[in-house]
Amino acid sequence: MTAEEKKSQEDAVAADAGKEDPTADDNEEDEDDDEEENGEQGADGAAKKKKKKKRKKKKKKKGGAGGAGAVKEPSLKPPALGLKETAFTDYYVKYGQTEPPTIPVETLFTGKQLPVGEIQKHELESQTYRETSEECRARDRMQEDLYSKVRLGAEIHRQVRSYAQSFIKPGIELADMCARLENKNRELTQEAGIARGIAFPTGCSLNHVAAHYTPNTGDKTCLSFDDVMKVDFGVQIDGRIIDSAWSVSFNHRYDNLLKSVQEATDTGIRTAGIDVRLCDIGEAIQEVMESYEVELDGTTYPVKAIRNLNGHSIGPHQIHAGKSVPIVKGGCEESIKMEEGEIYAIETFGSTGRGYVIEDLECSHYMKRFDAPHVPLRMQSSKRLLGHINKTFGTLAFCRRWLDREDGGSATVHPKGGKQEKYMGALKNLCDVGIVQAYPPLCDVQGCYTAQYEHTIVMRPTCKEVVSRGDDY
């Protein structure tokens, strides 16, 4: 081969390596055919094979296992306060996820192990044997199917909330914020009605409103620079619910409020464990939270734990499964303890007000009671609405905004449309007879500020796993 021919081939390889044309493989075949027709043999053929190998290697790099893209380092910081320094809104790109995320998380981790949550030991000395007990380890292995479901839900929650943290800024309309977050939740879970998808409506309670607010259709409320917003949403896989929340602020004057509640939640998680009394967790939470105070406009306010709000146990398709985790001393009976295999949402609420909430404002959250009685319904509209609720939500919470959607809350369940029309009378009737429970917003005194942080933990036989823990909070 002459030096001129060799240089010509090297230039051709370099040119091909720089191509981004998706039809490169077809062009390659055409070029190979032309070269064969021109009678190029021997060394030229070897060079062609070398070029083909280079292209194939590049194509493999673009793809990757499980439908993932190129693995990158997270680099985008959230605009809001209330998160750790390690928070990134593109957190998920380290797994090969797109930006913004579009690959369903189950597809993203095909053939890979899902991230394990934060592992902590059980708090009591009497439970330390569990770390090395073969019997406990055997029971732990038997629950791998359950753990895989909650870890999948937790990873979806982390990716959805990281995406949401990128666009939660002053001026955003809360209805638009909730729609974007919930649509991404549906996309990444591959929503399938009761089988998997959203666990409950997105809470975006502002300032003195502590919980259970989401905008109804037509609500034009916007987020402002001086607001404190609690973002609380859930993911469910086969009824296994991940419930996690954080607080959003943009003004540094609320830093102590958010820090007190975040530390109180972390204290509650550390104190929790098998055989731990729930009242002891509440006492530890209150001691940490109420050690803080906040200065607003020259006045100093002590941070108070909201005494009539609690964490709770979680069951399959049941967000409140019976046990409540208080956040104040003496918040429940001393005899109630955590048990092996239970799942809990440890959540704490702090307030600059009186530390006590009441139901107020227009209701948006509803849920069919888990123990709903069988009641004969006389109104046909009530029967239709109950049928829609059973089919679309089951015993999971829903909101009026979902009933107003063209798909009635689930495009999978109602592919041809399931929008509910003129349903308020029927919904009131279902509440009146005790089939559906209304959950109005929970409010402290107007003018005060409230904050919330929450994580889901699993009482495994060998340890406790904070499945929803992330780099953000």
Buried (B, 14 or more C-beta within 10 A) or exposed (E): EEEEEEEEBEEBBEEBEEEEEEEBEEEBEEBBEEBEEEEBEEEBEEBBEEBBEEBEEEEEEEEEEBBBBEEBEBEBBBBBBBBEEEBBBBBBBEBBBBBBBEBBBBEBBEEEEBBEBBEBBBBBEEBEEBEEBEEBBEBBEEBEEBBBBBBBBBBBBBBBBBBBBBBBBBEBBBBEBBBBBBEBBBBBBBBBBBBBBBBBBBBBBBBBBBBBBBBBEEBEEBBBEEBBBBBBBBBBBBBBBBBBBBBBBBBEEBBBBBBBBBBBBBBBBBBBBBBBBBBBBBBBBBBBBBEBEBEBEEEEBBBBBBBBBBBBBBBBBBBBBEBBBBBBBEBBEEEBBBEBEBBBBBBBBBBBBEBBBEEBEEBBBBBBEBEBEEBEBEEEBBBBBBEBBBBBBBBBBBBBBBBBBEBBBBBBBBEEEBBBEEBEEBBEBBBEBEBBBBBBBBBBBEEBBBBBBBBBBBBBBBBBBBBBBBBBB
